[in-house]
Amino acid sequence: MERTFLSFVGSMIALYFGYKYRYRLINMLLKRRWLRRIAVGFAMQIPLIREQMMGSIFSTPSKRVDPV
């Protein structure tokens, strides 16, 4: 019982600090070239992100339809 409680409290503290320093943690991870490569490869598999990136790189017009 006590061990479960301590595990829960420890998890909550880790989540708190992970959230508080999330950008610092992300920057620390993405400094590594191979991790950055994996992250970009994973992001490019998501269609919404891929379309937005390709649209901004090659400046294709958006698919928005103008009201008549």
MODELLER restraints for C-alpha pairs under 7 A, 6 or more apart:
rsr = mdl.restraints
at = mdl.atoms
rsr.add(forms.Gaussian(group=physical.xy_distance, feature=features.Distance(at['CA:29:A'], at['CA:35:A']), mean=6.79, stdev=0.5))
rsr.add(forms.Gaussian(group=physical.xy_distance, feature=features.Distance(at['CA:30:A'], at['CA:36:A']), mean=4.91, stdev=0.5))
rsr.add(forms.Gaussian(group=physical.xy_distance, feature=features.Distance(at['CA:43:A'], at['CA:49:A']), mean=6.59, stdev=0.5))
rsr.add(forms.Gaussian(group=physical.xy_distance, feature=features.Distance(at['CA:44:A'], at['CA:50:A']), mean=4.95, stdev=0.5))
